[in-house]
Amino acid sequence: MDYQDFSKSLLLHPGIVRIELLSEDIKKEIYDIEYSTENVGFFPVDPVGLIDVCSHDLKLILFCSMDFNMFTGPFMTLIDGKGEVIGHDILDNERDQYDSPDYVWLTSNLFFDMSLLTEYGVRCIMGSLPLDLDDLPNDIRPRVFYPSKATADMLNHRFGATGNICSTVLLGVNNVLF
């Protein structure tokens, strides 16, 4: 598939307002922010989804409006120092399936199971998700990563994204040619 057709498919997707290429210089800045100690919060974050997206041949920045369907599946996993899963995020419509007195809710959709917490520490694995676009060939499978607020703010400032832009997303895809 050529880039022109792929970019048209992206812009026809609800909520995608603008597309920019992700250069190597900006990719390095993103890595610096995402792996920064100031960006960690109260436990370390491992942005494996960023590595996934950036491993693709074509890397893009998507500037999106409120119409963009952000989270189409779970992408955050909380693990302890031994690699055991102790929590994860859920979709809004799944909340009633996760009703336990052992669950500690960090946000409205991210919890950990207190009964699984050990002395080994906790970290958050941030994954990527598929982006389903209509009418793409089977070999075109774009992946998206939702960066931190600090990264999104940097990208919005760098590219002058204002107005109805409410989310900034990174996309990686193979088999798209210029």
PALO-305509 format. One record per residue: residue number from 1; x, y, z of N, C-alpha, C, O in turn. Coordinates in steps of 0.001 Angstrom, whole numbers. Example, Ala and Ser with C-alpha at 12.3 -4.5 7.8 and 13.67 -1.06 7.14 Angstrom:
<recs>
1:13190:-5690:7800:12300:-4500:7800:13200:-3300:7800:14236:-3319:8465
2:12850:-2250:7080:13670:-1060:7140:12900:30:7870:13409:1138:8039
</recs>
This chain:
<recs>
1:857:-1175:0:0:0:0:899:1232:0:1936:1243:663
2:510:2258:-733:1330:3473:-720:866:4423:391:-255:4339:893
3:1782:5330:750:1543:6221:1885:318:7107:1668:-439:7363:2605
4:124:7569:448:-1007:8462:178:-2340:7771:500:-3210:8366:1136
5:-2498:6527:63:-3735:5792:361:-3862:5499:1858:-4951:5585:2424
6:-2741:5152:2491:-2774:4865:3922:-3147:6116:4713:-3964:6051:5632
7:-2551:7249:4359:-2863:8485:5093:-4323:8895:4884:-4945:9442:5795
8:-4873:8638:3701:-6303:8913:3476:-7161:8048:4398:-8139:8525:4974
9:-6788:6767:4535:-7527:5879:5448:-7457:6390:6877:-8448:6353:7606
10:-6281:6868:7276:-6143:7417:8627:-7047:8625:8823:-7754:8724:9827
11:-7023:9538:7870:-7797:10777:8018:-9306:10542:7922:-10090:11385:8359
12:-9716:9411:7359:-11138:9055:7341:-11577:8394:8648:-12772:8277:8917
13:-10614:7967:9452:-10920:7334:10737:-11431:8400:11705:-10833:9471:11800
14:-12516:8134:12420:-13079:9144:13326:-12054:9670:14335:-11415:8909:15061
15:-11923:10988:14353:-11101:11647:15354:-9679:11952:14951:-9029:12762:15613
16:-9159:11341:13888:-7792:11663:13466:-7851:12934:12635:-8452:12969:11561
17:-7216:13979:13155:-7300:15306:12557:-6069:15619:11710:-6173:16280:10677
18:-4905:15145:12151:-3652:15534:11502:-2627:14416:11689:-2639:13702:12692
19:-1735:14281:10694:-688:13256:10714:655:13933:10463:770:14795:9593
20:1661:13541:11222:3034:14002:10998:3961:12797:11051:3709:11839:11782
21:5042:12854:10265:6054:11806:10335:6838:11937:11633:7107:13047:12092
22:7197:10823:12214:8007:10799:13429:9466:10631:13011:9881:9552:12589
23:10239:11714:13135:11651:11686:12749:12488:11015:13836:12027:10835:14963
24:13704:10651:13493:14618:10039:14468:14938:11002:15604:15048:10578:16755
25:15091:12300:15301:15383:13287:16353:14239:13369:17363:14466:13371:18573
26:13028:13435:16859:11869:13528:17757:11678:12204:18498:11293:12196:19667
27:11947:11087:17820:11854:9786:18484:12803:9735:19683:12437:9220:20740
28:14011:10264:19528:14966:10284:20644:14427:11135:21795:14542:10749:22958
29:13838:12290:21475:13237:13131:22524:12118:12388:23255:11996:12474:24477
30:11312:11663:22495:10215:10899:23101:10771:9841:24051:10283:9688:25171
31:11790:9113:23603:12412:8110:24474:12949:8760:25742:12775:8226:26838
32:13604:9914:25597:14146:10611:26771:13041:10955:27767:13220:10805:28976
33:11901:11414:27259:10789:11775:28150:10166:10525:28760:9972:10457:29974
34:9853:9544:27931:9148:8355:28418:9971:7565:29439:9407:6927:30328
35:11296:7603:29317:12155:6877:30256:12712:7770:31358:13532:7326:32161
36:12275:9018:31403:12750:9965:32409:12219:9604:33791:11089:9136:33931
37:13040:9824:34801:12588:9548:36173:11479:10499:36593:10658:10138:37436
38:11429:11703:36035:10352:12634:36369:9010:12169:35821:7959:12603:36294
39:9041:11297:34836:7822:10843:34180:7262:9567:34800:6228:9068:34356
40:7917:9045:35799:7573:7739:36327:6359:7759:37242:5542:6841:37176
41:6209:8753:38080:5125:8745:39056:5522:7942:40266:6674:7992:40697
42:4574:7192:40830:4904:6474:42053:5428:5057:41828:5819:4393:42788
43:5446:4576:40571:6154:3337:40276:6721:3420:38863:6193:4149:38024
44:7796:2675:38595:8427:2740:37272:7476:2304:36160:6655:1402:36328
45:7616:2968:35032:6819:2654:33849:7765:2146:32767:8792:2766:32490
46:7418:1031:32167:8204:448:31087:7377:547:29804:6466:-254:29596
47:7688:1528:28934:6869:1748:27735:7217:793:26587:7739:1224:25559
48:6930:-493:26757:7243:-1465:25713:6430:-1201:24440:6860:-1569:23347
49:5276:-576:24574:4484:-219:23399:5179:809:22528:5018:799:21307
50:5951:1698:23143:6742:2667:22382:7793:1933:21560:8000:2243:20387
51:8453:965:22174:9457:173:21457:8794:-570:20303:9346:-626:19205
52:7619:-1139:20542:6884:-1853:19496:6560:-925:18328:6869:-1240:17179
53:5946:205:18615:5556:1148:17563:6788:1636:16791:6755:1735:15565
54:7861:1935:17506:9067:2462:16853:9864:1389:16116:10803:1718:15392
55:9514:123:16282:10192:-940:15540:9612:-1110:14135:10176:-1838:13318
56:8508:-455:13852:7883:-552:12532:8607:344:11525:9320:1277:11895
57:8406:36:10252:9076:789:9192:8618:2240:9121:9434:3141:8928
58:7335:2467:9272:6779:3819:9199:6254:4205:10571:5452:3491:11174
59:6726:5353:11050:6322:5848:12366:5680:7213:12189:6249:8098:11549
60:4481:7382:12764:3721:8616:12593:3248:9143:13941:3171:8412:14928
61:2936:10430:13952:2286:11077:15087:876:11416:14635:690:12044:13593
62:-113:11005:15409:-1505:11318:15101:-2005:12336:16111:-1875:12141:17319
63:-2570:13411:15616:-3206:14414:16468:-4707:14192:16337:-5252:14216:15234
64:-5361:13979:17454:-6738:13487:17437:-7688:14375:18230:-7297:15057:19177
65:-8942:14343:17814:-10011:15063:18515:-10710:14103:19479:-10322:12943:19619
66:-11739:14613:20130:-12528:13801:21067:-13208:12615:20382:-13606:11663:21052
67:-13345:12662:19067:-14012:11581:18342:-13144:10335:18189:-13641:9285:17782
68:-11854:10438:18510:-10950:9291:18393:-11217:8321:19538:-11195:8706:20707
69:-11468:7064:19196:-11726:6027:20201:-10391:5598:20800:-9681:4761:20242
70:-10064:6193:21954:-8733:6021:22532:-8392:4580:22895:-7475:4004:22309
71:-9087:4002:23819:-8648:2735:24377:-9581:1624:23924:-10706:1498:24408
72:-9091:820:22984:-9900:-259:22433:-9625:-1586:23124:-10230:-2602:22783
73:-8727:-1583:24081:-8393:-2784:24834:-7424:-2433:25938:-6865:-1336:25947
74:-7216:-3346:26867:-6247:-3097:27940:-4831:-2957:27377:-4453:-3683:26458
75:-4057:-2032:27924:-2679:-1848:27473:-1708:-1583:28621:-512:-1410:28385
76:-2199:-1550:29856:-1324:-1360:31012:-1394:-2605:31894:-2475:-3062:32262
77:-231:-3137:32222:-159:-4297:33094:759:-3968:34260:1886:-3519:34055
78:289:-4184:35471:1111:-3988:36660:1731:-5326:37036:1029:-6324:37202
79:3065:-5336:37170:3757:-6566:37541:4662:-6298:38738:5095:-5170:38975
80:4933:-7363:39483:5861:-7212:40601:7281:-7484:40112:7488:-7789:38937
81:8249:-7374:41004:9650:-7538:40641:10004:-8921:40128:11048:-9096:39501
82:9162:-9900:40381:9388:-11256:39879:8691:-11489:38545:8780:-12582:37986
83:7995:-10470:38026:7314:-10597:36744:5902:-11137:36818:5303:-11440:35786
84:5357:-11264:38017:3992:-11761:38184:2991:-10618:38004:3179:-9530:38547
85:1938:-10869:37246:896:-9862:37034:98:-9698:38324:-403:-10668:38892
86:-8:-8443:38773:-792:-8164:39984:-1939:-7196:39716:-2741:-6923:40609
87:-2025:-6674:38488:-3112:-5769:38137:-3022:-5356:36679:-2056:-5674:35986
88:-4037:-4649:36229:-4058:-4179:34843:-5194:-3181:34678:-5997:-2958:35584
89:-5232:-2587:33490:-6340:-1685:33196:-7486:-2478:32587:-7312:-3606:32125
90:-8644:-1868:32598:-9845:-2482:32037:-10576:-1441:31205:-10340:-240:31343
91:-11453:-1908:30353:-12325:-997:29625:-13454:-559:30553:-13806:-1272:31492
92:-14012:605:30287:-15072:1139:31147:-16238:168:31324:-16805:66:32412
93:-16592:-543:30256:-17748:-1441:30331:-17447:-2757:31052:-18334:-3601:31171
94:-16225:-2950:31531:-15855:-4173:32240:-15806:-4005:33761:-15533:-4967:34479
95:-16063:-2822:34245:-15858:-2526:35670:-16629:-3481:36592:-16104:-3879:37632
96:-17844:-3849:36235:-18640:-4722:37108:-18052:-6133:37238:-18423:-6869:38153
97:-17149:-6513:36343:-16500:-7823:36415:-15334:-7839:37408:-14773:-8897:37697
98:-14978:-6679:37918:-13812:-6552:38800:-14233:-5966:40140:-13846:-4854:40498
99:-15022:-6724:40862:-15531:-6269:42151:-14957:-7168:43241:-15482:-8250:43502
100:-13888:-6717:43869:-13265:-7496:44937:-12747:-6544:46007:-12230:-5477:45677
101:-12872:-6901:47262:-12327:-6049:48322:-10797:-5997:48294:-10200:-5115:48912
102:-10156:-6932:47583:-8695:-6935:47480:-8172:-5987:46407:-6967:-5744:46333
103:-9064:-5446:45571:-8623:-4581:44481:-8464:-3151:44971:-9354:-2593:45613
104:-7320:-2575:44657:-7058:-1161:44926:-7085:-461:43574:-6301:-783:42681
105:-7987:493:43435:-8156:1204:42167:-7272:2442:42169:-7457:3343:42988
106:-6301:2486:41242:-5400:3628:41111:-6039:4736:40288:-5833:5920:40555
107:-6811:4345:39294:-7622:5265:38489:-8968:4572:38307:-9190:3493:38856
108:-9856:5179:37548:-11170:4560:37340:-11088:3268:36536:-12039:2487:36518
109:-9950:3035:35865:-9845:1812:35069:-8527:1051:35268:-8198:188:34455
110:-7771:1348:36321:-6503:663:36585:-6477:216:38045:-6634:1030:38955
111:-6279:-1073:38257:-6299:-1601:39623:-5144:-2565:39839:-4531:-3042:38884
112:-4857:-2842:41091:-4008:-3972:41426:-4660:-4762:42546:-5452:-4234:43326
113:-4310:-6034:42607:-4867:-6943:43600:-3958:-6922:44823:-2833:-7419:44773
114:-4442:-6351:45912:-3660:-6203:47136:-3173:-7556:47663:-2108:-7637:48275
115:-3945:-8610:47428:-3550:-9932:47925:-2340:-10495:47176:-1694:-11427:47656
116:-2029:-9932:46000:-880:-10397:45220:361:-9533:45423:1444:-9877:44950
117:206:-8423:46119:1319:-7497:46329:2369:-8138:47233:2048:-8678:48292
118:3617:-8071:46806:4725:-8644:47572:5766:-7568:47848:5571:-6399:47515
119:6854:-7969:48448:7930:-7028:48752:8815:-6744:47543:9815:-6037:47668
120:8471:-7274:46395:9335:-7160:45232:9122:-5901:44403:9788:-5736:43381
121:8240:-5026:44792:8036:-3793:44043:7045:-3970:42911:6615:-5082:42605
122:6691:-2857:42296:5693:-2844:41227:6204:-1968:40094:6843:-942:40326
123:5919:-2380:38878:6144:-1518:37719:4988:-1709:36751:4271:-2708:36793
124:4831:-729:35883:3728:-733:34924:4284:-938:33520:5140:-178:33067
125:3802:-1947:32847:4163:-2204:31457:3103:-1528:30590:1923:-1872:30654
126:3536:-563:29780:2627:153:28869:2784:-447:27475:3829:-295:26842
127:1760:-1118:27008:1815:-1767:25708:1271:-895:24588:947:275:24786
128:1182:-1485:23426:562:-834:22274:-717:-1593:21946:-939:-2705:22424
129:-1543:-977:21131:-2810:-1584:20727:-2946:-1526:19212:-2373:-640:18578
130:-3699:-2458:18615:-3961:-2355:17182:-4913:-1195:16903:-5780:-878:17717
131:-4739:-577:15758:-5681:445:15300:-6432:-150:14124:-5852:-401:13067
132:-7706:-373:14308:-8523:-966:13256:-8997:122:12305:-9738:1030:12681
133:-8547:0:11060:-8968:918:10006:-9737:126:8962:-9425:-1035:8697
134:-10732:754:8377:-11534:91:7355:-10744:-80:6064:-9917:759:5707
135:-11015:-1176:5374:-10540:-1414:4009:-9023:-1431:3860:-8505:-962:2847
136:-8299:-1958:4844:-6854:-2101:4698:-6526:-3526:4261:-7207:-4472:4657
137:-5484:-3679:3446:-5048:-5041:3114:-4634:-5793:4385:-4296:-5173:5394
138:-4663:-7111:4332:-4356:-7928:5506:-2948:-7724:6046:-2703:-7958:7229
139:-2010:-7287:5192:-629:-7125:5658:-368:-5752:6285:760:-5465:6686
140:-1381:-4914:6374:-1251:-3589:6999:-1920:-3660:8369:-3146:-3699:8473
141:-1105:-3675:9406:-1590:-3812:10785:-995:-2715:11665:-26:-2964:12382
142:-1554:-1511:11623:-989:-427:12435:-1164:-674:13929:-2156:-1256:14370
143:-173:-218:14699:-200:-296:16160:-90:1124:16700:590:1964:16110
144:-758:1394:17819:-697:2724:18430:-195:2623:19866:-403:1625:20556
145:469:3684:20285:969:3825:21652:497:5171:22171:611:6189:21489
146:-31:5163:23382:-505:6386:24018:598:6898:24934:804:6355:26020
147:1311:7943:24507:2441:8420:25309:1977:9181:26546:793:9464:26725
148:2944:9499:27385:2664:10270:28595:2206:11681:28237:2382:12139:27108
149:1627:12346:29199:1195:13733:29008:2385:14614:28654:2258:15510:27819
150:3534:14376:29272:4728:15184:28984:5138:15044:27523:5488:16036:26883
151:5100:13837:26991:5428:13623:25579:4385:14271:24681:4735:14944:23711
152:3114:14078:24990:2046:14680:24178:2166:16202:24173:2009:16833:23128
153:2442:16789:25326:2607:18246:25394:3776:18708:24531:3668:19713:23828
154:4892:17982:24580:6056:18334:23759:5709:18265:22276:6049:19172:21517
155:5037:17199:21861:4673:17045:20447:3667:18106:20017:3797:18675:18933
156:2676:18378:20842:1689:19409:20510:2363:20763:20342:2051:21507:19412
157:3284:21080:21242:4014:22353:21156:4897:22383:19907:4904:23372:19175
158:5632:21310:19667:6561:21239:18532:5839:21406:17202:6345:22074:16300
159:4660:20805:17075:3938:20835:15807:2809:21862:15785:2053:21924:14816
160:2684:22662:16832:1655:23695:16867:246:23134:16866:-668:23740:16307
161:68:21981:17488:-1258:21347:17528:-2099:22016:18608:-1807:21909:19799
162:-3129:22694:18179:-4019:23400:19108:-5459:23156:18679:-5726:22318:17817
163:-6358:23873:19270:-7769:23780:18876:-8418:22536:19420:-8416:22300:20628
164:-8982:21728:18517:-9748:20570:18975:-8888:19322:19204:-9424:18220:19328
165:-7570:19482:19262:-6684:18349:19537:-6774:18006:21020:-6462:18836:21874
166:-7201:16787:21322:-7301:16390:22735:-6433:15183:23056:-6238:14863:24229
167:-5910:14511:22045:-4986:13411:22304:-3955:13334:21186:-4228:13654:20029
168:-2775:12902:21570:-1675:12747:20629:-1188:11314:20762:-857:10859:21857
169:-1147:10607:19642:-916:9169:19635:224:8865:18668:361:9522:17636
170:1041:7868:19002:2105:7421:18107:1643:6158:17396:1008:5293:17999
171:1964:6058:16110:1533:4920:15301:2729:4331:14577:3592:5061:14090
172:2777:3015:14509:3780:2318:13719:3099:1324:12806:2118:685:13186
173:3629:1194:11587:3035:266:10621:4118:-185:9637:5041:569:9327
174:3995:-1402:9161:4870:-1929:8117:4088:-2034:6816:2861:-1943:6807
175:4811:-2226:5722:4242:-2479:4394:3509:-1283:3802:2616:-1451:2972
176:3879:-77:4224:3361:1148:3606:4553:1827:2939:5564:2092:3590
177:4436:2106:1651:5558:2630:874:5330:4071:454:4203:4485:183
178:6427:4834:402:6356:6210:-113:6505:6192:-1605:6474:7245:-2241
</recs>
